[in-house]
Amino acid sequence: MVNPLILQYHKVTSRFEIGGTRVTPKQFEKHIITVKKLGYKNLDVNKLLEPSKSFHQKSVLFTFDDGFECVYTQAFPLLKKHGYSGAVFIVTGFIGRENDWDASFGLRFRHLSEEQILELDRSGWLIGSHSHTHPDLRKLTDRELEAELRVSKERLEDIVNHEVTAFAYPFGLHDKRVEKFLASVGYSIAFTSRKTYTMRLKNPFSVERQGVYLIDWDLRTKLDNAFPVGLFEFAKQRIINMFASLSSIARHDFRLMAKLAGMSFRTSKIVKSSDDKNLEI
Ligand SMILES: [Zn+2]
């Protein structure tokens, strides 16, 4: 039995950004070619939900957090060219808009539009939620937490016209309360960042992924979870994650940024609307 390779990307772009969570298109294609040469096939996500979780073949899942437009313009055609699909986790409050929530030093990137999300879905990609506004979910009240999970789920279901049950935690941050709320809202699987050097897959609400960054040219280091390579990769991911969140001026004041972006955050009733400006959560 071989453990699946679950990779966590953010942006695939040649454009400069602070933080180093992007990879270049050239680098990304090199990663795809590496796993292809090693014989990895697309991972069937349903396998992760099976209690026995028997992976008889080498399988890979390319996942992308935040739902930036470059997932459609860069990652999608490259993966398609080599016979792979992917999974994208979307911050639904910013669909079709610029990343006001994460605008490090004024560098703006556009998010996927509804049409692009639909096309990815129809091409066999897994479409999942990454919350509505990208907060640290652990810090929300029960009411706010429920709204973040439910609103984003419904918004995506309206676009793809089928049930959406996959989630990825903003910043990879979660606890048992968040996991419980996810299950009660109707999600069946949730992805996080790497938390151990052995990569745990047992809990479907805490599926660990290997972060891939600008400094990762050779993907083969991600295939070895044994000591000491696994420990080194784990430490590297922790440091880059820390740097990425420090470099983002918006992340710790997300509510303020969301308000500036025109969204209301009063914790009242949920009003379903295609116009985010009218959305109350
Ligand atoms: Zn994110």
Boltz pocket constraint, residues with backbone or C-beta under 6 A from the ligand:
constraints:
  - pocket:
      binder: B
      contacts: [[A, 65], [A, 66], [A, 130], [A, 134], [A, 169], [A, 170], [A, 171]]
      max_distance: 6.0
